[in-house]
Amino acid sequence: MTPTQTGMAIGAVLAITWAAFGFWVFVGVAVAIAIGALVGRWVEGRFDPSSLIAAVSGRRSSS
């Protein structure tokens, strides 16, 4: 799957979850997806916590 297709699939899952179960379940699913992505990057060895913290705090862009 290309990154575009993956993003579309994730967006579809989130939209269906929100429509079927409500906002808080949508938030829970979104958090689970984010945690899964971070774990996947960590397993691949591509996770750098310092760059993530810098990007979240606004000191550096993620691009």
N, C-alpha and C positions, 0 to 999 in steps of 0.2 A: 504494500500500500504506500502511496505517496503521502507526504506530510499533509497535503491538502485533503486527501481522502480521509486520513486519520482525524484531522480536525473536524471535518464534516460529520464523521461518525460520532465523535465525542459530543459535538453540538446537538446532534439528533437525539442521543441518549439523554442529555441534560434537558432538552426541550420536552421530550416525552415524559420524563420523570416529573418535571414541573407541572405539566398539564394533568397528569394522572394522580399525583400524590401531594402536590402543594409545594410551597416555597421552602419549608425547612428540610424536607426530604431532598429537594433539589440542592440545597446548600450542602447537606451531608454527602451526597453523591459527588458534588464538585470537589469537596475536600478530599474524599477518598481517591478521586482521579488524580489530584495534585500529589497526594502522598505516594500513590502508585508510580507516578512519573519520577518522583525523586528517588524512590527505591530502585527503580529500573536504571536510572542514571548512575546510582551508587554501585549497583551490581556490575554495570559495564565499565566502571572506573572513570566515568566522565563527570562525576559530581564534585564540585569544588565549593565547599561551604563558605569560604571567605568571599568569593565572587557573588554568591547568592545574597549574603548579608549586605555587601556593598551596593548591590543593585536595589535591594528592598529599602535600604536607608537613603537612597538617592545620591550616593557619592559617585556612582558610576552607572552608565546605562548598560542594559543587557545586550545591546546590539553591537 
